[in-house]
Amino acid sequence: MWSFAGFVKMATVDQQQNAEAGKSMEDGYNSEGSDIDKQDKNVKKDEWELFFESHEPPTDFASKKLQMHEFAEGHMKNGTRVVLVTSGGTAVPLENKMVRFIDNFSSGKRGAASAEQFLSEGYAVIFLHRHKTLLPYERHLANTRLTDVLDIRNDSDGTQQIIANQDKFPKLLSILKGYKEVQASNSLLLIEFMMLQEYLYLLQAAAEALSFAGTHAMFYLAAAVSDFYIPSEEMIEHKIQSADGPPNIILHVVPKMLTPLVRHWAPEAFVVSFKLETDRSLLLDKARQALEKYNHQVVIANILEERNEWVTMVTPEEYQKLSITDRNVSCIEELIISDLVTKHTVFIVNNSSE
């Protein structure tokens, strides 16, 4: 993450559009124009639509989109439930030819652990993850030096073999077996992103791919998505020069993609979002407000310092606290995913007759 001692202004897209509209009225801009222009002005586009119009898709977008469609289609034909798990943070460039960027830090631990649990429950998983964050199964090796786990075996014929020392990493065999089973069943698809616009384009593409699964699709949105960005047309082309003094940067609010996801992209899917707070007194109210605003199924509410110990599952019907201290489990994600699978099953049954 690049930090700077400069001036940062926050401006929403609406604020900027309103200011521009006011200037246009003063200049008499709306008094003339073709009938087509006038018709276009009467159609107000949503902020998420404007975002996609003003940002080009990533260079490998078509390839990744095809991968997700083929993966989802193959598992849907077999009647397998498919979940999109998003994981890691998004970066926001400060220049078009990016050298510096603003980053939402996330190791991806929750997303990777959750993906493993979904796989153990029989789901096929599209894992949309930040570049170089933790991955399912590989996450267990994150704090282990490979040279400490591997040994050299001298065979009787004079050759040498590399072997794993299970005494130094006793869980390695079970982790490797789990991964090989997933690999053999083609149940895990890894899709990588780094920048905010990459993530949002890929989220939309994944939603389109999973929309055909109807109620059997789930979205588990654990990524730490940036709240602010700089539109590409407002970014400078080249590296910001420190010799020019402190930069004056206007950040715009990122459109909330839960709205089109729930209403347009995958309206029949089971959607789970997260609400992270540092103030416990705000947590449940904020989670409830999110449910009412976006009309999805579950908000997982958690406090920053205690997010690995307990969470509250918030639905329109109830609050349910899940705590790792109450159960004999290795991680809170075991409890979260087990609960979500049950809720998803009820959701499918309740919507099957509609």
HELIX and SHEET records of a PDB file:
HELIX    1   1 VAL A   13  GLU A   26  1                                  14    
HELIX    2   2 TYR A   29  SER A   31  5                                   3    
HELIX    3   3 ASP A   35  ASN A   42  1                                   8    
HELIX    4   4 GLU A   47  SER A   54  1                                   8    
HELIX    5   5 PHE A   61  LYS A   77  1                                  17    
HELIX    6   6 LYS A  109  SER A  120  1                                  12    
HELIX    7   7 GLU A  138  LEU A  141  5                                   4    
HELIX    8   8 LEU A  146  VAL A  149  1                                   4    
HELIX    9   9 LEU A  172  SER A  185  1                                  14    
HELIX   10  10 LEU A  196  LEU A  210  1                                  15    
HELIX   11  11 SER A  211  HIS A  216  5                                   6    
HELIX   12  12 SER A  232  GLU A  234  5                                   3    
HELIX   13  13 SER A  242  ASP A  244  5                                   3    
HELIX   14  14 LEU A  258  PRO A  260  1                                   3    
HELIX   15  15 LEU A  261  TRP A  265  3                                   5    
HELIX   16  16 ARG A  280  TYR A  294  1                                  15    
HELIX   17  17 LEU A  304  GLU A  306  5                                   3    
HELIX   18  18 ILE A  324  ASP A  326  5                                   3    
HELIX   19  19 ILE A  332  ASN A  351  1                                  20    
SHEET    1   A 3 PHE A   7  MET A  10  0                                        
SHEET    2   A 3 ASN A 248  VAL A 253  1                                        
SHEET    3   A 3 PHE A 228  TYR A 229 -1                                        
SHEET    1   B 8 LEU A 188  PHE A 193  0                                        
SHEET    2   B 8 ALA A 124  ARG A 130  1                                        
SHEET    3   B 8 VAL A  82  SER A  87  1                                        
SHEET    4   B 8 ALA A 217  LEU A 221  1                                        
SHEET    5   B 8 PHE A 270  GLU A 277  1                                        
SHEET    6   B 8 VAL A 298  ILE A 303  1                                        
SHEET    7   B 8 TRP A 310  VAL A 314 -1                                        
SHEET    8   B 8 TYR A 319  SER A 323 -1                                        
SHEET    1   C 2 ALA A  91  PRO A  93  0                                        
SHEET    2   C 2 PHE A 101  ASP A 103 -1                                        
SHEET    1   D 2 LEU A 150  ASN A 154  0                                        
SHEET    2   D 2 GLN A 160  ALA A 164 -1                                        
END                                                                             
